[in-house]
Amino acid sequence: MRHRVSGRTLGRKTAPRMLMYRNLTRDLFLREAIVTTEAKAKETRSFAERMVTLGKDGGLSARRRALKFIPDKDVVDKLFRVYGERYQNRPGGFTRITKIGPRHGDAAPMVRLELV
């Protein structure tokens, strides 16, 4: 039974799944928009929202927590300088998911995950 178990496993074990989420979140902050499957986007959204909230905080502890999740100093610096200032007065909802149709190979529902 999986009572009160949250999140999708996406057919992966924990370590590869978390690495995938970290990479998708890093790519989202680098490019401001990514195209992926709907399930991956919905899970990645929560990590991206948390990182933007840390960027809004702007403190040293928040920066270290962000570097623990995204170990790319350039991306974390952009997160705190650009996105932290951009979303300073926004209470939440920093990402948007737009459906773009099925993928040609396996008809997986594809979406565009972007920063608002």
Summary of the structure (lengths in Angstrom):
residues: 116
radius of gyration: 14.8
end to end distance: 37.5
largest distance: 44.9
contacts: 307
relative contact order: 0.19
helix: 53%
strand: 17%
